Amino acid sequence: MRLDNRTALITGAATGIGRACALLFAQAGANVVVNHLGDHTQAQTLVHELQALGVQAWAVEADVSRATEVDALLVCLQSLAPPIDILLNNAGIIAEKPFLETTESDWDRMMAVDLKSVFLMCRAVLPGMVARASGVVINIASDLGYLGRAQFAPYCAAKAGVMGLTRSLAREFAPHIRVNAIAPGPVDTAMVSLESMSAETIELELAIPQHRFAQPQEIAATALFLASDFSRFYCGQVLGPNGGSVMP
Ligand SMILES: NC(=O)c1ccc[n+]([C@@H]2O[C@H](COP(=O)([O-])OP(=O)(O)OC[C@H]3O[C@@H](n4cnc5c(N)ncnc54)[C@H](O)[C@@H]3O)[C@@H](O)[C@H]2O)c1
């Protein structure tokens, strides 16, 4: 599954799943734009690791939940990197809170980072793909977008929204541009940790048939498949590397 001579833009790529995808895409020959928000050192370290694999790599900071920053990111890329062939919308946040304590600003922030960012990035990158009649978009959703989870209503709603957006864009931009999503189960990253979740939630996350967290590389393997020509008949699909949490 090679990605030679292609350029991938990965949002929220300095850590976790995004970082693993950047490394695997580079191993497959892709140039990588590492988007991050405030993770300068980690993003720069990753860029050096990617360049050591023999590809071109750039770090670009932007808050992808804000239209002005997404537009500035695209302007910056026009002079910095080749056209984007692969857009991986990975940036995301999670928050655990009882629904009745959820404020309007909690809701708006989750929607902005986990759902609106996908809209903004696709709106910015798709015109170039349309002009070249070629491109791949991969959106990171979550198994919780199907399952729902007490204390996580805004996150689950945003991730279900990502799946709906994926299907709509897949229909609108086929056949030349392929849009698909990944809905991972629990993955061993900072997002699923005692700093961000209660012990009860972590226990729930582990109560899946495989009884373990995925490593970020296991999600990256699915992303590489969707980015590559091996998945050329996949359109509007949501793939589920989830340890059995969802069996549609
Ligand atoms: N870890 C899991 O169990 C799991 C499961 C299902 C889905 N996911 C999804 O996978 C994606 C990656 O998460 P992860 O587990 O690697 O956690 P992570 O916290 O390591 O990665 C999220 C990244 O997004 C970045 N980010 C957040 N807001 C941003 C913004 N406004 N602009 C740009 N970057 C921003 C963060 O700085 C971070 O680098 C997320 O969309 C998450 O919802 C994770």
The ligand as a Gaussian input file, in Angstrom:
#p B3LYP/6-31G(d) Opt

LIG

0 1
 N       -8.302000       7.552000      21.786000
 C       -9.464000       6.957000      21.548000
 O       -9.881000       6.044000      22.255000
 C      -10.318000       7.380000      20.376000
 C      -11.397000       6.583000      20.024000
 C      -12.196000       6.957000      18.958000
 C      -11.908000       8.110000      18.265000
 N      -10.845000       8.882000      18.635000
 C      -10.596000      10.092000      17.860000
 O       -9.292000      10.051000      17.342000
 C       -8.832000      11.371000      17.090000
 C       -7.427000      11.523000      17.647000
 O       -7.473000      11.402000      19.055000
 P       -6.294000      10.719000      19.923000
 O       -6.883000       9.589000      20.632000
 O       -5.108000      10.524000      19.077000
 O       -6.044000      11.843000      21.044000
 P       -4.983000      13.015000      21.114000
 O       -5.490000      13.930000      22.177000
 O       -3.616000      12.484000      21.238000
 O       -5.106000      13.713000      19.680000
 C       -5.962000      14.765000      19.382000
 C       -5.130000      15.858000      18.727000
 O       -5.987000      16.892000      18.224000
 C       -5.380000      18.136000      18.499000
 N       -6.391000      19.193000      18.509000
 C       -7.393000      19.367000      19.402000
 N       -8.103000      20.454000      19.076000
 C       -7.536000      20.968000      17.952000
 C       -7.831000      22.083000      17.130000
 N       -8.856000      22.895000      17.431000
 N       -7.044000      22.321000      16.055000
 C       -6.002000      21.511000      15.748000
 N       -5.685000      20.424000      16.508000
 C       -6.445000      20.171000      17.584000
 C       -4.724000      17.937000      19.850000
 O       -3.740000      18.933000      20.087000
 C       -4.166000      16.532000      19.721000
 O       -2.869000      16.558000      19.153000
 C       -9.866000      12.289000      17.733000
 O      -10.734000      12.801000      16.745000
 C      -10.618000      11.360000      18.655000
 O      -11.935000      11.807000      18.919000
 C      -10.042000       8.530000      19.667000

